[in-house]
Amino acid sequence: MFGIPILGIFCAMPNDDAVQTDSSVARFIPAEFLELLEKTDLTTIEKGDFIEKEMALMFTDIRNFTGLSEGMTAADTFRFLNSYLSRMNPSIENYGGFVDKFIGDEIMALFPDAENALKAAIEMRIELRVYNSHRRNQGYAPIDTGMGLHFGRLMLGTVGSEKRLQMTVVGDTVNLASRIERLTKVFRTPFLLTDAVYKRLKNPESYLLRELDSVIVRGKKQPIVLYESFDFDPLPIQEKKSAYLAEYQVALFQYKAGNFSEARSLFAACAARCPEDNIPPLYLSRCDYLMENPPKRWTGISRIK
């Protein structure tokens, strides 16, 4: 991010140059950040300026990016990243969000509205399918991503020293959203959202959502409920998952109630109807383990390290 000396240069420029520089700086510092801080321009920002606000936070990154980049030159890596990020960013902006920062292959984005964040995430996954089709046509392997979405109170503000300031977002919501994204690897699903997002949807039944688990993540005491969206799955898989959604929900209820044998039978039926669905096999393994190792005190809540 830009430091104070650069802000000083910006102020001293003539009007025409200032307009051009203002446009250039906006490519590095989101204008939405300034608006949220109720600042008119960069020159009015001071260290420690902040605002507390409830927002939706999205984290998404590319699966196995390290392995992909090892086979690329530095120039190829930057071309690949810019090609990917330029396809993802429009969906964020289309739904009123903005990118807080790009962290290598990771995108951290903010949305004032939880439902718009969900819509953006679904559109990004659909756009990824289009991008992968383009990659295949060019002779490149397709890529996959993980996405985590959470909603809560956070603080937006400036941190740094007298010579360098950075706009950033901090708070429990940020930490939890990042952990949720990492949990997509545990559940082998590309997109997870929390109950904090789900509860703010006006018509959740208009989406293809299903509850996955109640979890307590490391460092937290209260459980959160995780949901999966499969709105972006290919149509045949959407139809299969939708067809046994009621059966799946009963299986999850039986699992949480500690009726592992009944849950296993139902999850097995779901797995047989859609082999592409990674969730039923996950619960089959859990049920097998829990039947062999009955818990002394079962709460139906998973603890994730």
C-alpha positions as CSV (number, residue, x, y, z in Angstrom):
1,M,0.0,0.0,0.0
2,F,1.0,3.6,-0.4
3,G,2.9,5.3,2.4
4,I,2.7,8.9,3.7
5,P,5.6,10.2,1.5
6,I,3.7,9.2,-1.6
7,L,0.6,10.9,-0.3
8,G,2.6,14.1,-0.1
9,I,3.7,13.8,-3.7
10,F,0.1,13.2,-4.7
11,C,-1.0,16.5,-3.0
12,A,1.7,18.6,-4.7
13,M,0.8,17.6,-8.3
14,P,-1.0,20.0,-10.7
15,N,-4.7,19.4,-11.2
16,D,-4.5,17.3,-14.4
17,D,-1.8,15.1,-13.0
18,A,-3.6,14.8,-9.7
19,V,-6.7,13.5,-11.5
20,Q,-4.7,10.9,-13.4
21,T,-2.8,9.9,-10.3
22,D,-6.1,9.7,-8.3
23,S,-7.3,7.2,-10.9
24,S,-4.1,5.2,-10.7
25,V,-4.1,5.1,-6.9
26,A,-7.7,3.7,-7.0
27,R,-6.3,0.6,-8.6
28,F,-4.2,0.0,-5.4
29,I,-6.6,1.3,-2.7
30,P,-10.3,0.6,-3.0
31,A,-12.4,3.7,-3.2
32,E,-15.0,1.8,-1.1
33,F,-12.4,1.8,1.8
34,L,-12.3,5.6,1.7
35,E,-16.1,5.8,1.6
36,L,-16.4,3.5,4.6
37,L,-13.9,5.6,6.5
38,E,-15.8,8.7,5.4
39,K,-12.7,10.2,3.8
40,T,-12.8,12.3,0.7
41,D,-9.2,11.5,-0.4
42,L,-6.0,9.8,0.7
43,T,-4.5,13.0,2.1
44,T,-7.1,13.0,4.9
45,I,-6.2,9.5,6.2
46,E,-4.3,9.3,9.4
47,K,-2.8,6.3,11.2
48,G,-5.3,4.7,13.5
49,D,-8.4,5.8,11.5
50,F,-11.0,3.0,11.7
51,I,-14.6,2.1,11.5
52,E,-16.5,-0.9,13.0
53,K,-19.1,-2.4,10.8
54,E,-20.9,-5.7,10.1
55,M,-20.0,-7.1,6.7
56,A,-19.6,-10.3,4.7
57,L,-16.1,-11.5,4.2
58,M,-14.9,-13.8,1.5
59,F,-11.7,-15.7,1.2
60,T,-10.8,-17.8,-1.9
61,D,-7.6,-19.3,-3.1
62,I,-6.4,-21.7,-5.8
63,R,-5.9,-25.4,-4.9
64,N,-2.3,-26.6,-5.1
65,F,-1.0,-23.2,-6.3
66,T,2.5,-24.1,-5.0
67,G,2.6,-27.2,-7.2
68,L,1.3,-25.3,-10.2
69,S,3.8,-22.5,-9.9
70,E,6.7,-24.8,-9.5
71,G,6.3,-25.8,-13.2
72,M,6.1,-22.1,-14.3
73,T,8.6,-19.4,-15.0
74,A,8.2,-16.2,-13.0
75,A,6.6,-14.5,-16.0
76,D,4.2,-17.4,-16.6
77,T,3.2,-17.3,-12.9
78,F,2.3,-13.6,-13.1
79,R,0.4,-14.1,-16.4
80,F,-1.5,-17.0,-14.9
81,L,-2.4,-15.1,-11.7
82,N,-3.5,-11.9,-13.6
83,S,-5.6,-14.0,-16.0
84,Y,-7.3,-15.8,-13.2
85,L,-7.8,-12.7,-10.9
86,S,-9.1,-10.6,-13.8
87,R,-11.9,-13.1,-14.3
88,M,-12.9,-13.3,-10.6
89,N,-12.9,-9.6,-9.7
90,P,-15.8,-8.6,-11.9
91,S,-18.2,-10.9,-10.1
92,I,-17.2,-9.3,-6.8
93,E,-17.9,-5.8,-8.1
94,N,-21.1,-6.9,-9.8
95,Y,-22.6,-7.6,-6.4
96,G,-21.4,-4.5,-4.6
97,G,-18.3,-6.0,-3.1
98,F,-14.7,-5.0,-3.3
99,V,-11.3,-6.7,-3.1
100,D,-9.5,-5.8,0.1
101,K,-6.3,-7.4,-1.1
102,F,-4.8,-10.0,-3.3
103,I,-2.4,-12.3,-1.3
104,G,-0.6,-14.2,-4.0
105,D,-3.3,-16.5,-5.4
106,E,-5.7,-15.6,-2.6
107,I,-8.5,-13.1,-2.8
108,M,-9.9,-11.3,0.3
109,A,-13.1,-9.5,-0.5
110,L,-15.7,-7.5,1.5
111,F,-19.5,-7.2,0.9
112,P,-22.0,-4.9,2.8
113,D,-24.7,-7.5,2.1
114,A,-24.4,-11.2,2.9
115,E,-26.8,-12.4,0.1
116,N,-24.9,-10.4,-2.5
117,A,-21.7,-12.1,-1.3
118,L,-23.3,-15.5,-1.8
119,K,-24.4,-14.5,-5.3
120,A,-20.9,-13.3,-6.2
121,A,-19.4,-16.5,-4.9
122,I,-21.8,-18.6,-7.1
123,E,-21.0,-16.5,-10.1
124,M,-17.3,-16.8,-9.5
125,R,-17.6,-20.6,-9.5
126,I,-19.5,-20.5,-12.7
127,E,-16.9,-18.2,-14.3
128,L,-14.2,-20.6,-13.1
129,R,-15.8,-23.3,-15.2
130,V,-15.7,-21.0,-18.2
131,Y,-12.1,-20.2,-17.4
132,N,-11.2,-23.9,-17.2
133,S,-12.7,-24.6,-20.5
134,H,-10.5,-21.9,-21.9
135,R,-7.5,-23.4,-20.2
136,R,-8.2,-26.9,-21.6
137,N,-8.5,-25.4,-25.1
138,Q,-5.1,-23.8,-24.7
139,G,-3.6,-27.1,-23.5
140,Y,-3.4,-26.2,-19.8
141,A,-4.7,-28.2,-16.8
142,P,-7.9,-27.0,-15.2
143,I,-7.7,-25.5,-11.7
144,D,-9.9,-25.6,-8.7
145,T,-10.5,-23.1,-5.8
146,G,-11.7,-23.1,-2.2
147,M,-14.1,-20.4,-1.0
148,G,-15.1,-19.5,2.6
149,L,-17.9,-16.9,3.4
150,H,-18.7,-15.5,6.8
151,F,-20.6,-12.5,8.1
152,G,-20.0,-10.5,11.2
153,R,-18.6,-7.4,12.9
154,L,-15.1,-6.3,11.9
155,M,-12.9,-3.2,12.0
156,L,-11.6,-1.5,8.9
157,G,-8.8,1.0,9.3
158,T,-5.2,2.0,8.9
159,V,-2.2,0.5,10.6
160,G,1.5,1.1,10.2
161,S,4.2,3.7,11.0
162,E,4.8,7.3,10.2
163,K,6.5,6.4,6.9
164,R,4.2,3.6,5.8
165,L,0.4,3.1,6.2
166,Q,-1.7,0.2,5.1
167,M,-5.4,-0.2,5.0
168,T,-6.6,-3.4,6.5
169,V,-9.4,-5.4,8.1
170,V,-9.1,-7.0,11.4
171,G,-11.3,-8.9,13.9
172,D,-12.7,-12.3,14.7
173,T,-14.8,-12.3,11.6
174,V,-11.7,-12.1,9.4
175,N,-10.0,-14.9,11.3
176,L,-13.0,-17.2,11.1
177,A,-13.7,-16.5,7.4
178,S,-10.1,-17.5,6.7
179,R,-10.5,-20.7,8.7
180,I,-13.8,-21.6,6.9
181,E,-12.0,-21.4,3.6
182,R,-9.4,-23.8,4.8
183,L,-12.1,-26.2,5.9
184,T,-13.2,-26.7,2.3
185,K,-10.2,-29.0,2.1
186,V,-11.4,-31.0,5.1
187,F,-14.9,-31.4,3.6
188,R,-13.6,-31.8,0.0
189,T,-16.0,-29.2,-1.2
190,P,-15.2,-25.9,-3.0
191,F,-17.5,-23.6,-1.1
192,L,-18.6,-23.2,2.5
193,L,-20.7,-20.5,4.1
194,T,-21.6,-20.1,7.8
195,D,-25.0,-19.9,9.5
196,A,-24.3,-16.2,10.0
197,V,-24.6,-15.8,6.2
198,Y,-27.4,-18.3,5.9
199,K,-29.6,-16.5,8.4
200,R,-29.3,-13.3,6.4
201,L,-30.7,-14.7,3.2
202,K,-34.1,-13.5,2.3
203,N,-35.2,-16.7,0.6
204,P,-32.6,-19.4,1.3
205,E,-34.8,-21.9,-0.4
206,S,-34.1,-20.2,-3.7
207,Y,-30.6,-21.5,-3.5
208,L,-29.2,-25.0,-3.6
209,L,-27.9,-25.2,-0.1
210,R,-27.5,-27.9,2.5
211,E,-26.2,-28.1,6.0
212,L,-22.9,-29.9,6.3
213,D,-21.8,-29.9,9.9
214,S,-21.7,-28.1,13.2
215,V,-18.1,-27.4,14.1
216,I,-16.0,-25.8,16.8
217,V,-12.8,-24.5,15.2
218,R,-9.5,-24.1,17.0
219,G,-9.5,-21.2,19.4
220,K,-13.3,-20.9,19.6
221,K,-15.8,-22.1,22.2
222,Q,-19.1,-21.7,20.3
223,P,-20.0,-24.0,17.4
224,I,-20.9,-22.7,14.0
225,V,-23.1,-24.4,11.4
226,L,-21.5,-24.8,8.0
227,Y,-23.5,-25.0,4.7
228,E,-22.5,-26.0,1.2
229,S,-23.8,-24.4,-1.9
230,F,-24.1,-26.5,-5.0
231,D,-25.8,-23.9,-7.3
232,F,-22.7,-23.9,-9.5
233,D,-22.5,-27.7,-10.0
234,P,-23.1,-29.1,-13.5
235,L,-26.9,-29.6,-14.0
236,P,-26.9,-33.4,-13.7
237,I,-25.1,-33.3,-10.3
238,Q,-27.5,-30.5,-9.1
239,E,-30.4,-32.7,-10.0
240,K,-29.0,-35.8,-8.2
241,K,-28.2,-33.9,-5.0
242,S,-31.5,-32.1,-5.0
243,A,-33.4,-35.5,-5.5
244,Y,-32.0,-36.9,-2.3
245,L,-31.7,-33.7,-0.3
246,A,-34.5,-34.7,2.1
247,E,-32.9,-38.1,2.6
248,Y,-29.6,-36.5,3.2
249,Q,-31.1,-34.1,5.8
250,V,-32.6,-37.1,7.7
251,A,-29.2,-38.8,7.6
252,L,-27.5,-35.8,9.1
253,F,-30.2,-35.5,11.8
254,Q,-29.7,-39.2,12.7
255,Y,-25.9,-38.6,12.8
256,K,-26.2,-35.7,15.2
257,A,-28.6,-37.6,17.4
258,G,-26.0,-40.4,17.7
259,N,-27.9,-43.0,15.7
260,F,-24.9,-43.9,13.6
261,S,-26.2,-47.1,12.1
262,E,-29.3,-45.5,10.8
263,A,-27.3,-42.5,9.6
264,R,-24.9,-44.8,7.8
265,S,-27.6,-46.6,5.9
266,L,-29.1,-43.3,4.7
267,F,-25.7,-41.8,3.7
268,A,-24.9,-45.0,1.8
269,A,-28.0,-44.6,-0.2
270,C,-27.1,-41.0,-1.0
271,A,-23.6,-42.0,-2.0
272,A,-24.9,-44.7,-4.4
273,R,-27.1,-42.2,-6.2
274,C,-24.4,-39.6,-6.7
275,P,-20.8,-40.9,-6.7
276,E,-19.6,-37.4,-7.5
277,D,-20.8,-36.1,-4.1
278,N,-17.9,-36.1,-1.6
279,I,-20.0,-35.5,1.5
280,P,-21.8,-38.9,2.0
281,P,-18.6,-40.9,1.9
282,L,-17.1,-38.5,4.5
283,Y,-20.0,-39.4,6.8
284,L,-19.8,-43.1,6.0
285,S,-16.2,-43.0,7.3
286,R,-17.3,-41.0,10.4
287,C,-20.1,-43.4,11.2
288,D,-17.9,-46.5,10.8
289,Y,-15.3,-45.0,13.2
290,L,-18.0,-43.9,15.7
291,M,-19.7,-47.3,15.7
292,E,-16.3,-49.0,16.4
293,N,-15.3,-46.3,18.9
294,P,-18.6,-45.2,20.7
295,P,-18.1,-41.8,22.2
296,K,-18.7,-41.4,25.9
297,R,-20.5,-38.1,25.5
298,W,-21.9,-37.3,22.0
299,T,-22.9,-33.8,21.2
300,G,-23.1,-34.0,17.4
301,I,-20.5,-31.2,17.1
302,S,-17.2,-31.7,15.4
303,R,-14.0,-30.2,16.7
304,I,-11.7,-29.1,13.9
305,K,-8.0,-28.5,14.7
